[in-house]
Amino acid sequence: MKISSTPLKGAFIIEATPFEDERGYFFRSYCEKAFSQEGIPTHFPQCNFSYNYKKGTLRGLHFQKLPLEEGKLVRVVEGRILDVIVDLRKDSSTYLQHISVELSKENKKSLFIPAGFAHGFQCLEDNCNVFYQMTNFYQADLQGGIRWDDPQLAIKWPIEEKTMSVRDQNFSYL
């Protein structure tokens, strides 16, 4: 696997390096040793799965507040998404900056999102399956969110027609 840093400190793109033969392919999606060497957390006590029916589905921007902020390792099992992360760490030199990364079954990339970030994604095709490994347990009373269309962030979502939850539509602006 190849691990690359991003412009946002603590966020990494992990690219699988598959071994392929006539049977198909095999690759590591997680390696404690490789992650540790890059300073990526290696403890993931909770895993989540998100299935999304429609192209244009937008989830986010979500985060979990202190004292149980959570990091996420996100991979697409089926389909293609634009994954977006926003640095919410007030003491960070990249505070309120964001990056977008396309994750897909085909490109075999995953994204590690550190604690203190907001996260969202938009499905670029129908039937997207997204798998998350979480560095902390979910706690409903600590969930938070930011509007997907916050003008201060100016995130460019590629698909105009969006399917969203009422909750995500009603998050506040920064």
Legacy VTK file of the C-alpha trace (Angstrom):
# vtk DataFile Version 3.0
C-alpha trace
ASCII
DATASET POLYDATA
POINTS 174 float
0.000 0.000 0.000
1.054 3.559 -0.632
0.247 6.176 2.013
0.348 9.838 0.963
-0.081 12.926 3.088
-2.532 15.637 2.036
-2.379 19.428 2.450
-4.417 18.952 5.659
-2.141 17.715 8.448
-3.104 14.272 9.712
-5.263 13.377 6.684
-3.894 10.664 4.409
-4.806 8.977 1.145
-4.130 5.253 1.181
-3.755 3.611 -2.225
-3.984 -0.151 -2.476
-1.365 -1.984 -4.495
-3.209 -5.087 -5.636
-1.711 -8.418 -6.553
-3.716 -9.632 -9.533
-3.860 -12.919 -11.384
-6.426 -15.039 -13.256
-8.500 -15.448 -10.060
-8.913 -11.736 -9.394
-6.946 -9.508 -7.068
-5.871 -9.197 -3.441
-4.702 -6.156 -1.484
-4.204 -4.898 2.048
-6.648 -2.182 3.043
-5.164 -1.775 6.520
-1.756 -2.478 8.038
-1.076 -1.537 11.659
2.671 -1.283 11.067
2.376 0.959 7.984
-0.246 3.169 9.624
1.831 3.519 12.819
4.886 4.575 10.813
2.858 7.457 9.331
1.291 8.459 12.657
-2.164 7.225 11.666
-4.222 5.787 14.527
-4.481 2.013 14.486
-7.346 1.399 16.909
-10.765 1.194 15.234
-13.347 0.034 17.817
-16.355 0.624 15.547
-17.072 0.012 11.856
-19.987 1.502 9.929
-21.489 0.813 6.530
-23.471 3.264 4.390
-25.489 2.087 1.386
-26.717 4.844 -0.935
-29.334 4.189 -3.601
-29.057 7.245 -5.823
-26.446 9.215 -7.718
-26.313 12.677 -6.161
-26.951 11.470 -2.606
-25.109 13.805 -0.263
-24.302 12.936 3.347
-22.728 15.499 5.647
-20.968 17.470 6.726
-20.761 15.464 9.982
-18.427 15.447 12.959
-18.387 14.275 16.565
-17.613 16.777 19.332
-15.222 16.563 22.248
-14.572 14.624 24.379
-15.200 11.790 21.868
-14.045 13.263 18.568
-13.519 10.529 16.028
-11.222 9.823 13.141
-12.417 7.761 10.182
-10.858 5.465 7.629
-13.244 5.554 4.646
-13.285 3.162 1.683
-15.784 2.592 -1.133
-16.703 -1.053 -1.647
-19.034 -0.449 -4.597
-19.587 2.687 -6.664
-17.875 6.059 -6.650
-18.039 9.064 -4.300
-16.504 12.485 -3.900
-15.312 12.462 -0.285
-14.890 15.886 1.336
-13.182 16.734 4.612
-12.978 20.080 6.428
-10.404 20.916 9.099
-12.278 22.170 12.190
-9.240 22.293 14.477
-9.102 25.947 15.573
-5.366 25.745 16.345
-4.547 24.310 12.894
-2.826 26.304 10.153
-5.409 24.801 7.756
-8.474 25.654 9.880
-11.646 25.650 7.701
-9.746 24.439 4.634
-11.047 21.391 2.817
-10.000 18.785 0.301
-11.993 16.487 -1.953
-10.902 12.997 -2.966
-12.652 10.614 -5.324
-12.943 7.158 -3.770
-14.155 4.214 -5.812
-14.104 0.478 -6.107
-11.926 0.934 -9.182
-9.250 3.257 -7.776
-9.029 1.297 -4.503
-8.194 4.425 -2.515
-9.220 5.107 1.039
-9.034 8.302 3.058
-7.993 8.650 6.666
-9.786 11.602 8.280
-8.362 12.689 11.627
-10.389 13.656 14.683
-11.407 17.291 14.561
-12.604 17.218 10.956
-16.049 17.407 9.374
-16.783 14.771 6.744
-19.254 14.432 3.915
-19.582 12.789 0.552
-21.642 12.831 -2.612
-22.392 9.710 -4.640
-21.206 10.008 -8.225
-23.274 7.012 -9.345
-26.158 4.847 -8.127
-25.666 2.126 -5.515
-22.640 3.303 -3.547
-21.436 1.239 -0.603
-19.166 3.080 1.816
-17.294 1.367 4.661
-15.976 3.345 7.652
-13.570 2.303 10.390
-13.966 4.669 13.367
-11.373 5.613 16.005
-14.079 6.169 18.606
-17.588 5.032 19.427
-20.565 6.994 18.108
-22.377 9.039 20.730
-25.616 10.681 19.546
-25.508 13.631 21.959
-22.073 14.645 20.616
-22.944 14.631 16.929
-22.593 17.855 14.996
-22.807 19.138 11.480
-22.212 22.019 9.092
-24.310 22.926 6.062
-23.068 21.268 2.894
-23.435 24.584 1.030
-21.801 26.869 3.591
-20.512 29.862 1.585
-17.490 30.212 3.858
-16.326 26.756 2.763
-17.366 27.066 -0.915
-17.228 23.310 -1.507
-17.824 22.405 -5.147
-20.209 19.448 -5.160
-20.227 17.953 -8.673
-23.894 16.928 -8.960
-26.527 19.642 -8.706
-29.518 17.398 -7.936
-29.020 16.136 -4.388
-30.808 13.575 -2.234
-30.266 14.512 1.419
-31.699 13.854 4.855
-33.763 16.582 6.508
-31.201 16.677 9.312
-28.311 17.376 6.904
-30.357 20.031 5.078
-30.987 21.825 8.382
-27.444 22.012 9.750
-26.272 25.552 10.514
-23.760 27.590 8.603
-20.427 28.285 10.302
LINES 1 175
174 0 1 2 3 4 5 6 7 8 9 10 11 12 13 14 15 16 17 18 19 20 21 22 23 24 25 26 27 28 29 30 31 32 33 34 35 36 37 38 39 40 41 42 43 44 45 46 47 48 49 50 51 52 53 54 55 56 57 58 59 60 61 62 63 64 65 66 67 68 69 70 71 72 73 74 75 76 77 78 79 80 81 82 83 84 85 86 87 88 89 90 91 92 93 94 95 96 97 98 99 100 101 102 103 104 105 106 107 108 109 110 111 112 113 114 115 116 117 118 119 120 121 122 123 124 125 126 127 128 129 130 131 132 133 134 135 136 137 138 139 140 141 142 143 144 145 146 147 148 149 150 151 152 153 154 155 156 157 158 159 160 161 162 163 164 165 166 167 168 169 170 171 172 173
